[in-house]
C-alpha cells in the first residue's frame, strides 16, 4: 500500500512538470472573457425570466 502511494505521488509530480502554465497576461485575458460571458448569460436569463413572468401574468 505504501509503495502504491509513493508511485502515485511520483507520477503526479512527473505530470505536473509537463503542465504549461499560463502567463499573467493570458490569465487576465481569460478572466475577463469568463466575466463577460457570465454577464451575457445573466442578462439573457433575466430577459427570458421577465418574458416568462409577463406570459404567466397574462394567463393568470
N, CA and C of each residue as an Amber inpcrd file, in Angstrom:
protein
   180
   0.8310000  -1.1930000   0.0000000   0.0000000   0.0000000   0.0000000
   0.8760000   1.2580000   0.0000000   1.9080000   1.2440000   0.8210000
   2.7970000   2.3890000   0.9140000   3.5080000   2.6320000  -0.4150000
   3.8680000   1.5580000  -1.0960000   4.5490000   1.6560000  -2.3930000
   3.6100000   2.2570000  -3.4510000   2.3240000   1.9040000  -3.4010000
   1.3490000   2.4490000  -4.3480000   1.2000000   3.9630000  -4.1690000
   1.1630000   4.4030000  -2.9290000   1.0430000   5.8350000  -2.6550000
   2.2860000   6.5620000  -3.1500000   3.4430000   5.9950000  -2.9100000
   4.7000000   6.6000000  -3.3580000   4.7250000   6.7030000  -4.8880000
   4.3050000   5.6500000  -5.5770000   4.2510000   5.6640000  -7.0430000
   3.2680000   6.7270000  -7.5450000   2.1380000   6.8120000  -6.8680000
   1.1280000   7.7890000  -7.2630000   1.6800000   9.2110000  -7.1510000
   2.2970000   9.5170000  -6.0230000   2.8560000  10.8550000  -5.8170000
   3.9450000  11.1460000  -6.8430000   4.7740000  10.1910000  -7.1210000
   5.8260000  10.3820000  -8.1300000   5.2210000  10.6470000  -9.5080000
   4.1730000   9.9170000  -9.8480000   3.5010000  10.1290000 -11.1320000
   2.8810000  11.5280000 -11.2100000   2.2970000  11.9620000 -10.1150000
   1.6970000  13.3030000 -10.0910000   2.7700000  14.3620000 -10.3040000
   3.8970000  14.2160000  -9.6470000   4.9960000  15.1740000  -9.7910000
   5.4790000  15.2030000 -11.2410000   5.6190000  14.0360000 -11.8590000
   6.0600000  13.9690000 -13.2550000   5.0710000  14.6820000 -14.1760000
   3.7830000  14.4430000 -13.9560000   2.7710000  15.0580000 -14.8110000
   2.7050000  16.5730000 -14.6040000   2.8730000  17.0260000 -13.3820000
   2.8220000  18.4600000 -13.1090000   3.9830000  19.1990000 -13.7690000
   5.0830000  18.5270000 -13.9690000   6.2190000  19.1450000 -14.6540000
   5.9320000  19.3350000 -16.1430000   4.9910000  18.5830000 -16.6850000
   4.6330000  18.6850000 -18.1010000   3.6320000  19.8100000 -18.3680000
   3.0310000  20.3360000 -17.3200000   1.9730000  21.3330000 -17.4650000
   2.5690000  22.6570000 -17.9490000   1.8800000  23.2760000 -18.9090000
   2.2540000  24.6090000 -19.3640000   1.3120000  25.5960000 -18.6810000
   1.8480000  26.3730000 -17.7630000   1.0340000  27.3120000 -17.0210000
   0.8810000  28.6050000 -17.8130000  -0.2910000  29.2470000 -17.7250000
  -0.4950000  30.4950000 -18.4630000   0.3220000  31.6360000 -17.8590000
   0.6450000  32.5860000 -18.7270000   1.3240000  33.7860000 -18.2240000
   0.2950000  34.6560000 -17.5090000   0.7700000  35.6600000 -16.8000000
  -0.1430000  36.5410000 -16.0690000  -1.0750000  37.2600000 -17.0460000
  -0.5470000  37.6680000 -18.1850000  -1.3650000  38.3640000 -19.1860000
  -2.4490000  37.4400000 -19.7460000  -2.1010000  36.1990000 -20.0500000
  -3.0880000  35.2330000 -20.5410000  -4.1660000  34.9740000 -19.4940000
  -3.7580000  34.9130000 -18.2490000  -4.7030000  34.6800000 -17.1650000
  -5.6770000  35.8390000 -17.0130000  -5.1720000  37.0720000 -17.1180000
  -6.0410000  38.2540000 -17.0430000  -7.0470000  38.2480000 -18.1880000
  -6.5640000  37.9540000 -19.3900000  -7.4430000  37.9390000 -20.5590000
  -8.5400000  36.8860000 -20.4050000  -8.1600000  35.7110000 -19.9580000
  -9.1310000  34.6390000 -19.7620000 -10.1510000  35.0050000 -18.6850000
  -9.6860000  35.6780000 -17.6450000 -10.5870000  36.0880000 -16.5720000
 -11.6330000  37.0550000 -17.0900000 -11.2080000  38.0370000 -17.9000000
 -12.1740000  38.9870000 -18.4530000 -13.1710000  38.3100000 -19.3820000
 -12.7190000  37.3230000 -20.1310000 -13.6260000  36.5880000 -21.0230000
 -14.6770000  35.8490000 -20.2010000 -14.2500000  35.2240000 -19.1110000
 -15.1890000  34.4990000 -18.2420000 -16.1900000  35.4610000 -17.6130000
 -15.7220000  36.6140000 -17.1410000 -16.6230000  37.5980000 -16.5250000
 -17.6320000  38.1070000 -17.5480000 -17.1680000  38.4230000 -18.7550000
 -18.0760000  38.9200000 -19.8000000 -19.1030000  37.8650000 -20.1830000
 -18.6730000  36.6260000 -20.3040000 -19.5980000  35.5470000 -20.6540000
 -20.6430000  35.3550000 -19.5680000 -20.2370000  35.4230000 -18.3130000
 -21.1880000  35.2930000 -17.2050000 -22.2100000  36.4200000 -17.2280000
 -21.7440000  37.6370000 -17.5090000 -22.6730000  38.7700000 -17.5820000
 -23.6700000  38.6070000 -18.7320000 -23.1900000  38.1520000 -19.8750000
 -24.0850000  37.9400000 -21.0180000 -25.1480000  36.9020000 -20.6730000
 -24.7420000  35.8000000 -20.0720000 -25.7090000  34.7720000 -19.6960000
 -26.6720000  35.2720000 -18.6110000 -26.1940000  36.0940000 -17.6870000
 -27.0600000  36.6390000 -16.6430000 -28.1210000  37.5500000 -17.2480000
 -27.7150000  38.4120000 -18.1720000 -28.6670000  39.3120000 -18.8310000
 -29.6660000  38.5040000 -19.6560000 -29.1740000  37.5200000 -20.3890000
 -30.0520000  36.6600000 -21.1910000 -31.0810000  35.9620000 -20.2980000
 -30.6350000  35.4100000 -19.1770000 -31.5390000  34.7140000 -18.2600000
 -32.5590000  35.6780000 -17.6770000 -32.1210000  36.8790000 -17.3430000
 -33.0250000  37.8990000 -16.8060000 -34.1110000  38.2460000 -17.8240000
 -33.7260000  38.4480000 -19.0700000 -34.6950000  38.8010000 -20.1100000
 -35.7000000  37.6690000 -20.3220000 -35.2190000  36.4440000 -20.3850000
 -36.1210000  35.2980000 -20.5460000 -37.0630000  35.1990000 -19.3440000
 -36.5300000  35.3900000 -18.1400000 -37.3440000  35.3280000 -16.9320000
 -38.4300000  36.3950000 -16.9490000 -38.0840000  37.6060000 -17.3480000
 -39.0790000  38.6750000 -17.4120000 -40.1680000  38.3430000 -18.4510000
 -39.7500000  37.7720000 -19.5740000 -40.7150000  37.3890000 -20.6000000
 -41.6800000  36.3190000 -20.1040000 -41.1560000  35.3050000 -19.4620000
 -41.9970000  34.2370000 -18.9360000 -42.9390000  34.7760000 -17.8420000
 -42.4160000  35.6800000 -17.0230000 -43.2430000  36.2870000 -15.9770000
 -44.4230000  37.0360000 -16.5910000 -44.1690000  37.7780000 -17.6520000
 -45.2420000  38.5200000 -18.3120000 -46.2710000  37.5730000 -18.9360000
 -45.8100000  36.4800000 -19.5150000 -46.7260000  35.4910000 -20.0890000
 -47.6190000  34.9140000 -19.0120000 -47.0420000  34.5450000 -17.8640000
 -47.8450000  33.9760000 -16.7880000 -48.8000000  35.0110000 -16.1750000
 -48.3920000  36.2670000 -16.1080000 -49.2860000  37.3200000 -15.6080000
 -50.4780000  37.4820000 -16.5460000 -50.2440000  37.3470000 -17.8420000
 -51.3060000  37.4520000 -18.8240000 -52.2690000  36.2800000 -18.7520000
 -51.7450000  35.0920000 -18.4490000 -52.5750000  33.8900000 -18.3780000
 -53.4190000  33.8820000 -17.1020000 -52.7790000  34.2110000 -16.0000000
 -53.4790000  34.1350000 -14.7080000 -53.8950000  35.5030000 -14.3100000
